[in-house]
Amino acid sequence: MFRAADAMLVTKTDLLAVLDDFDPAKAASHLRNLASEAPVMQLSARKGLGMEAWLDWLREQLAAQRARVAIGQSRRPAIQADGQRLHGATTS
């Protein structure tokens, strides 16, 4: 799932002060260890932190998808080779 993710959201970051067993930097490091270049965004809807960056990213993705559709293309979900093997996906 994380190898094929377009982005990783770490939500409820306003609670990090009381959650001593979660480290966002370590989570991002694990994502990078999977060879994923997906952006990592930390959000707190309650405090509004990171929301504008996430909304900007969504707008960019929507514009890119609309451009692909306009020329008759669409983006298939990214499937890694081990995912194909594990889930019986075929390439085409």
N, C-alpha and C positions, 0 to 999 in steps of 0.2 A: 504494500500500500504506500509506504513512504518513498520507495524508489520511483514510483510513477506519479507522485503528488506534484501538482503545479505550485503549491505553496503549503507552508505549515503555519497554522495559527496557534499561538499560545494565548489562550483566553483567560479572563478573570485574573489578570496579573495584579490587580489590587489586593489579592489574597496571598501573594507570594510572601509577604512579611510573616504570615502565620503558618505557612506550609514549609516546614524545614526539610521536607524530603523530596522537593522538586527543584531542580536547577535548570532554568531556561537555556543557559549557555551549554550545559551538558547535553540537553535535548538537541540543540542545534548541532553540536559536535557529532552526536550519534547519526543525525540526518546526513551530515557531510561524509561520515564514514561509509554510508551506503552509496556514495558517489552521486548524491543528489545535489543539484545546484538550485533547488527550489528556495525562494526567499522565505525567511522566517520572520514572522511579524508577531509582536507582542501587543495584545489588546486588553483594554479594560473599558467596556461599554459604560460601566457605572461612572468612571472618571473621565471618559472620552479619550483616553490615551491610545494612540496608535490607530484610531478609527479612520482618520483622514488618509493615512498611508494605505490602509487596507481598501478603502473606497476608491482611491486613485488606481490601485492595482486592479481592482475589479473593472473599473472603467476602461483601462488599457486592454484587458483581456476581452471585454465585450467588443471593443472597437476592432481588435485583431480578428476575432471570430466573424464579425460582420463583414470585414474585408475579405476573408477567405470564402465565405458563403457567396459574396457578390461575384467572385470569379469561378464559382462552381466547385470550390474545394471545401473540405471540412477537416477538422483535426480529429483523428482517432485518439483514443486514450493511449498513453505510452504504456507499453507492456514490455517488461524486461524478459530476457531469454529464460531465466529460471521461473518467472511467472507463467510463461507459455507452457513450460514443461509441467509445472505443478498444477495448472488449471486446464490443461488440454487445449489451450488457445492455438489457433492456426494463424499463420501469417498470410497476408494477401496483398 
